[in-house]
Structures are given as C-alpha cells and as structure tokens.
Amino acid sequence: MTIEGRNLQDTIIGRELTAEQCQTLASICEQQTIPNGQLLFAEGSSNDTLFIIMSGRFAVSRDTGRGFSDTLHLLGQGELAGESGFLDGAPHSATLRAVGDAVVLTIERARLEAMLINNPIIVYKVMRAIVYSIREITRRMNQQHLQMLQYINPDCGRF
C-alpha cells in the first residue's frame, strides 16, 4: 500500500516537515491496522520500529506484579510510540494495547538511517520530533509525580 505524505502532516513528525519531505518520508513507511484489544508491543519486548498513530488510541500500561497492570496513559492520533527502542534498541518500558481499532504507520530504524546520505534534513527533523515527544512524556510524568506528592503530603513543596 502506498502511503501519502499528507497522511503524515497532522502528526508530531509531520509538523516538522514540508509537504515534499512528508512524501519522501512516507515512501519508507508501512501501514498496519491493529484490531481492538491487540498489542502493538509488550513491555520488555524489543524492536527497532517507530510507530506513528494515525487513528485510534492505545492504552499504555505497566505490569505491577501478580498478574495485574496499570494503565498509565492513552496515546492518540498523531502521537509516537516506541521512541526509545527505535533510537537505542532498549526493551519497551510499557505495553501498548489498542483501545478500539487503530491504524499506525511504522518506520524501521534501518530505513531511516538509509536516508542519511540523500535526505539528512528529514532524518534530523524526525529526530527532533522524537526528542520533543520524549520531552513531553517527561514533562507529563514530572507533573503527575508532583501532583501525587502534593496529594500524599499537602504541605510538600510549600515554604
């Protein structure tokens, strides 16, 4: 299936790219449909794939032990998944499960690296988008941590 560049324009990556650059990047993407309840990937598994959520949502959950897991966040349209594993091959830190049917675009690390010679600016902008995504995750986690501390100890952080 041919992916159109315009499909990428409303994503975190597409905001960094021109229409022509989106079309070039789309040429290395694959599309996957993920049915409701199916895993995109499991906590502890590894791959070298960056996932761009085109439609639907994914519950991000972590194993809490004894067969239980907690949902930490919901990822939606235009967001990224699998950033760390894509960059450094690290195992996934959480499980992503489709909440309703979903569609993702995938980029394999080797295919993006192959663009370095002829399209380095596209690779640079993809990396910028990944850094932005990771920064937003960190910001959200810090905010949630602070809220939890303030809930546990209302005087926390007040002078």
Secondary structure as UniProt FT lines:
FT   HELIX           5..7
FT   TURN            8..10
FT   TURN            12..13
FT   HELIX           14..16
FT   HELIX           19..26
FT   TURN            27..28
FT   STRAND          30..34
FT   TURN            36..37
FT   STRAND          39..41
FT   TURN            43..44
FT   STRAND          49..65
FT   TURN            66..67
FT   STRAND          68..75
FT   TURN            77..78
FT   STRAND          80..81
FT   HELIX           83..88
FT   STRAND          95..108
FT   HELIX           109..113
FT   HELIX           114..116
FT   TURN            117..118
FT   HELIX           120..152
FT   TURN            154..157
//
